[in-house]
Amino acid sequence: MEPQLAISVRGLRKAYGGVDAVAGVDLDVRRGEVFALLGPNGAGKTTTVEILEGYRQRDAGEVRVLDADPATAGQDWRTRVGIVLQGTGEFDELTVREVVSHFAGFYPAPDDPDKVIERVGLTAKARARTHSLSGGQRRRLDVALGIIGQPELLFLDEPTTGFDPEARREFWELIRDLAAAGTTIVLTTHYLDEAESLADRVGVIAGGRLIEVATPDRLGDREAALATVSWRTPDGGWQRRESATPTALVAELAARFDGEVPGLTVTRPTLEDVYLRMIGHR
């Protein structure tokens, strides 16, 4: 395994009842990067991640995660990996601090529980029993339990489900802080703006196959796509034109309107547009 890689996968396969859920995936994730794995439900995304986490056995292929095979790695390896599932569990009668402190005892060199609680924005709720937390606050607690062991590699499964827009943005800052500190992060999400904002690279999986891996701005040749230029016409209507040279078109319009072009917008396909095209949706 190359030293700059946190994850290396070759020919990964997993079938259920004779149907391939993962059909020959090759994937590299570099140390220190934020990697987003995108795909519709049933595409093989969850199975792939569970194999990387060591929770599911593969049928074939080579998998190395932090220089070990997750299928046979021991407890020392598991203390280097953090996992935030879609739901960690219920601890209704314990306070936030009690839960985080309890989980800290599972690791040889845990972070300070109060520091972790502060990082996830739960300081004001540290003495509150977990049954009193809102959905977003429970999700923050899940994240706290995932990072209390100071993992080298962190798996985040739909981490901001149930968050309001402000809480999502605050959580994004936490992810950026973790990445800046050197944590490798593998993120699964259905929020395309989240992947675009956080990920250094994204991979799209569909039908058990990895279709493409690229930076968000280059996925599906996005940077080369035609731009759509829209403007308001003198009669109050709208006109739109696709162009490979939008700057030249805008200059032409500016001359035509003698300066300011009314209602001018210039857009290129969003990451969501590209993603939906790649997985076969209109």
C-alpha positions as CSV (number, residue, x, y, z in Angstrom):
1,M,0.0,0.0,0.0
2,E,1.4,3.4,-1.0
3,P,2.2,5.5,2.2
4,Q,0.1,8.5,1.0
5,L,-3.0,6.4,0.8
6,A,-5.4,5.8,3.7
7,I,-7.6,3.4,1.7
8,S,-6.7,1.2,-1.3
9,V,-9.3,-1.0,-2.9
10,R,-8.9,-3.3,-6.0
11,G,-11.6,-5.5,-7.5
12,L,-14.0,-5.3,-4.6
13,R,-17.0,-7.6,-5.0
14,K,-20.0,-8.4,-2.8
15,A,-23.2,-10.2,-3.9
16,Y,-26.5,-11.0,-2.1
17,G,-28.5,-13.9,-3.4
18,G,-26.5,-14.0,-6.6
19,V,-27.0,-10.3,-7.3
20,D,-23.9,-8.1,-7.3
21,A,-24.2,-5.2,-4.8
22,V,-20.6,-4.2,-5.5
23,A,-19.2,-5.3,-8.8
24,G,-15.5,-4.8,-9.1
25,V,-14.8,-1.4,-7.4
26,D,-11.3,0.1,-7.5
27,L,-10.8,3.1,-5.2
28,D,-8.0,5.1,-3.5
29,V,-8.5,7.6,-0.8
30,R,-5.5,9.8,0.1
31,R,-4.4,10.5,3.7
32,G,-5.8,13.8,4.9
33,E,-8.4,14.3,2.2
34,V,-12.2,14.6,2.5
35,F,-13.7,12.0,0.1
36,A,-17.4,12.0,-0.6
37,L,-19.0,8.8,-1.9
38,L,-22.3,9.6,-3.8
39,G,-24.9,7.2,-5.1
40,P,-28.6,6.4,-5.1
41,N,-30.1,4.0,-2.6
42,G,-29.2,0.4,-3.6
43,A,-26.2,1.5,-5.6
44,G,-23.7,-0.4,-3.4
45,K,-22.5,2.7,-1.5
46,T,-23.4,1.4,2.0
47,T,-22.0,-2.1,1.3
48,T,-18.7,-0.6,0.1
49,V,-18.4,1.6,3.2
50,E,-19.3,-1.2,5.6
51,I,-16.6,-3.4,4.1
52,L,-14.1,-0.6,4.5
53,E,-15.2,-0.2,8.2
54,G,-14.7,-4.0,8.8
55,Y,-18.4,-4.6,9.5
56,R,-19.1,-6.7,6.4
57,Q,-17.2,-9.4,4.7
58,R,-16.4,-9.1,1.0
59,D,-16.6,-11.9,-1.6
60,A,-13.5,-10.9,-3.5
61,G,-11.0,-8.2,-4.0
62,E,-8.1,-6.6,-2.1
63,V,-8.8,-4.0,0.6
64,R,-6.3,-2.1,2.7
65,V,-7.4,0.6,5.2
66,L,-4.7,2.3,7.3
67,D,-2.3,-0.5,6.1
68,A,-4.5,-3.3,7.3
69,D,-7.2,-5.6,6.0
70,P,-10.4,-4.5,7.8
71,A,-11.7,-8.1,7.6
72,T,-8.9,-9.3,9.9
73,A,-7.7,-6.2,11.7
74,G,-7.6,-6.2,15.5
75,Q,-8.5,-3.8,18.2
76,D,-5.5,-1.6,17.8
77,W,-6.7,-0.8,14.2
78,R,-10.2,-0.1,15.3
79,T,-9.1,2.5,17.8
80,R,-7.6,4.4,14.8
81,V,-10.9,4.5,13.0
82,G,-13.9,6.6,13.9
83,I,-17.4,5.8,12.6
84,V,-20.5,8.0,12.7
85,L,-23.5,5.9,11.8
86,Q,-27.0,7.2,11.0
87,G,-27.8,6.4,14.6
88,T,-25.4,5.4,17.4
89,G,-27.9,4.4,20.1
90,E,-30.1,5.6,22.9
91,F,-28.7,6.7,26.3
92,D,-31.8,8.4,27.6
93,E,-30.9,8.5,31.3
94,L,-27.3,9.6,30.8
95,T,-26.1,13.2,30.3
96,V,-24.2,14.2,27.2
97,R,-21.0,14.4,29.2
98,E,-21.5,11.0,30.8
99,V,-22.0,9.4,27.4
100,V,-19.0,11.0,25.8
101,S,-16.8,10.2,28.9
102,H,-18.0,6.6,28.8
103,F,-17.0,6.2,25.2
104,A,-13.6,7.8,25.9
105,G,-12.8,4.9,28.1
106,F,-12.8,2.6,25.0
107,Y,-9.7,4.2,23.5
108,P,-6.1,4.2,24.6
109,A,-5.5,7.9,23.9
110,P,-8.9,9.7,23.8
111,D,-9.5,13.3,23.4
112,D,-10.7,15.4,26.3
113,P,-14.5,14.9,26.6
114,D,-15.2,18.5,27.4
115,K,-13.1,19.6,24.4
116,V,-15.0,17.3,22.1
117,I,-18.4,18.4,23.4
118,E,-17.4,22.0,22.7
119,R,-16.2,21.1,19.2
120,V,-19.6,19.7,18.3
121,G,-21.4,22.6,19.8
122,L,-23.0,20.8,22.8
123,T,-21.4,22.7,25.7
124,A,-24.7,24.2,26.7
125,K,-26.2,20.7,26.8
126,A,-23.3,18.9,28.5
127,R,-25.4,18.3,31.7
128,A,-28.6,17.6,29.8
129,R,-29.9,14.1,29.6
130,T,-29.8,12.8,26.1
131,H,-33.6,12.2,25.9
132,S,-34.1,16.0,26.0
133,L,-31.9,16.6,22.9
134,S,-33.3,17.7,19.6
135,G,-32.7,15.6,16.5
136,G,-29.9,17.8,15.4
137,Q,-28.3,17.8,18.9
138,R,-28.5,14.0,18.9
139,R,-26.6,14.0,15.6
140,R,-23.9,16.2,17.1
141,L,-23.6,13.7,20.0
142,D,-23.2,10.9,17.4
143,V,-20.3,12.9,15.9
144,A,-18.8,13.4,19.3
145,L,-18.7,9.7,19.9
146,G,-17.1,9.2,16.5
147,I,-14.2,11.6,17.1
148,I,-13.6,11.1,20.9
149,G,-10.8,8.5,20.1
150,Q,-9.0,11.0,17.9
151,P,-9.2,8.8,14.8
152,E,-6.9,9.0,11.9
153,L,-9.8,8.0,9.6
154,L,-13.4,9.0,10.1
155,F,-16.4,7.6,8.3
156,L,-19.5,9.8,8.3
157,D,-22.7,8.3,7.1
158,E,-25.3,11.0,6.2
159,P,-24.0,13.2,9.0
160,T,-26.3,16.2,8.7
161,T,-29.6,14.4,8.2
162,G,-32.2,16.3,10.3
163,F,-30.0,19.4,10.6
164,D,-31.5,22.9,10.0
165,P,-29.5,25.1,7.5
166,E,-27.6,26.9,10.3
167,A,-26.7,23.7,12.1
168,R,-25.5,22.2,8.8
169,R,-23.2,25.1,8.1
170,E,-21.8,24.9,11.7
171,F,-21.2,21.2,11.2
172,W,-19.4,21.8,7.9
173,E,-16.9,24.0,9.8
174,L,-16.3,21.1,12.3
175,I,-15.5,18.8,9.3
176,R,-13.1,21.4,7.9
177,D,-11.4,21.7,11.2
178,L,-10.9,18.0,11.5
179,A,-9.6,17.8,7.9
180,A,-7.2,20.7,8.6
181,A,-5.9,18.7,11.6
182,G,-5.0,15.8,9.3
183,T,-8.0,13.5,9.8
184,T,-8.9,11.6,6.6
185,I,-12.7,11.7,6.2
186,V,-15.0,9.5,4.1
187,L,-18.4,11.0,3.8
188,T,-21.6,9.6,2.3
189,T,-24.4,12.2,1.7
190,H,-27.4,12.8,-0.4
191,Y,-26.8,16.6,-0.1
192,L,-24.9,17.6,-3.2
193,D,-24.1,21.0,-1.9
194,E,-22.5,19.4,1.1
195,A,-20.3,17.2,-1.0
196,E,-19.3,20.2,-3.1
197,S,-18.5,22.4,-0.1
198,L,-16.6,19.8,1.9
199,A,-15.0,17.2,-0.4
200,D,-11.6,17.4,-2.1
201,R,-12.8,14.6,-4.4
202,V,-16.1,12.8,-5.0
203,G,-16.8,9.3,-6.3
204,V,-20.1,8.3,-7.9
205,I,-21.3,4.7,-7.5
206,A,-24.3,3.2,-9.3
207,G,-25.2,-0.3,-10.1
208,G,-22.4,-1.6,-7.9
209,R,-19.7,0.1,-10.0
210,L,-17.7,3.2,-9.4
211,I,-18.5,5.4,-12.4
212,E,-16.1,8.2,-11.9
213,V,-13.8,9.9,-9.3
214,A,-12.9,13.6,-9.7
215,T,-12.9,16.9,-7.9
216,P,-16.4,18.4,-7.6
217,D,-15.8,21.0,-10.3
218,R,-14.5,18.5,-12.8
219,L,-16.9,15.6,-12.3
220,G,-18.6,14.5,-15.5
221,D,-16.6,17.2,-17.5
222,R,-18.6,19.8,-15.6
223,E,-16.0,22.5,-16.2
224,A,-16.3,22.1,-20.0
225,A,-20.1,22.1,-20.0
226,L,-21.9,24.8,-21.9
227,A,-23.0,27.9,-19.9
228,T,-26.6,29.1,-20.0
229,V,-26.9,32.9,-20.4
230,S,-30.3,34.4,-19.5
231,W,-31.5,38.0,-19.8
232,R,-34.8,39.9,-19.9
233,T,-35.9,41.2,-23.3
234,P,-37.3,44.7,-23.9
235,D,-40.9,43.3,-24.0
236,G,-40.5,41.9,-20.5
237,G,-40.0,38.3,-21.6
238,W,-36.9,36.1,-21.0
239,Q,-34.3,34.8,-23.4
240,R,-31.8,32.0,-22.8
241,R,-28.9,30.8,-24.9
242,E,-26.3,28.1,-24.3
243,S,-22.8,29.1,-25.1
244,A,-19.2,27.8,-24.9
245,T,-18.0,31.4,-24.8
246,P,-20.3,33.1,-22.3
247,T,-18.0,36.1,-21.7
248,A,-18.1,37.0,-25.4
249,L,-21.9,36.6,-25.4
250,V,-22.2,38.9,-22.3
251,A,-20.0,41.5,-24.0
252,E,-22.3,41.3,-27.1
253,L,-25.4,41.8,-24.9
254,A,-23.8,44.7,-23.0
255,A,-23.2,46.5,-26.3
256,R,-26.7,45.7,-27.5
257,F,-28.3,47.1,-24.3
258,D,-25.8,50.0,-24.1
259,G,-24.4,48.9,-20.7
260,E,-26.3,47.0,-18.0
261,V,-28.0,43.8,-19.3
262,P,-31.4,43.4,-17.5
263,G,-31.8,40.3,-15.5
264,L,-28.5,38.9,-16.6
265,T,-27.5,35.4,-15.2
266,V,-24.7,33.1,-16.3
267,T,-24.9,29.5,-15.0
268,R,-23.2,26.2,-15.6
269,P,-24.5,22.8,-14.6
270,T,-24.5,22.2,-10.9
271,L,-23.0,19.2,-9.3
272,E,-26.5,17.9,-8.8
273,D,-27.2,18.3,-12.5
274,V,-24.1,16.3,-13.4
275,Y,-24.7,13.7,-10.7
276,L,-28.3,13.0,-11.9
277,R,-27.1,12.7,-15.5
278,M,-24.4,10.2,-14.4
279,I,-26.7,7.9,-12.5
280,G,-29.3,7.9,-15.4
281,H,-32.0,10.3,-14.1
282,R,-33.5,13.1,-16.1
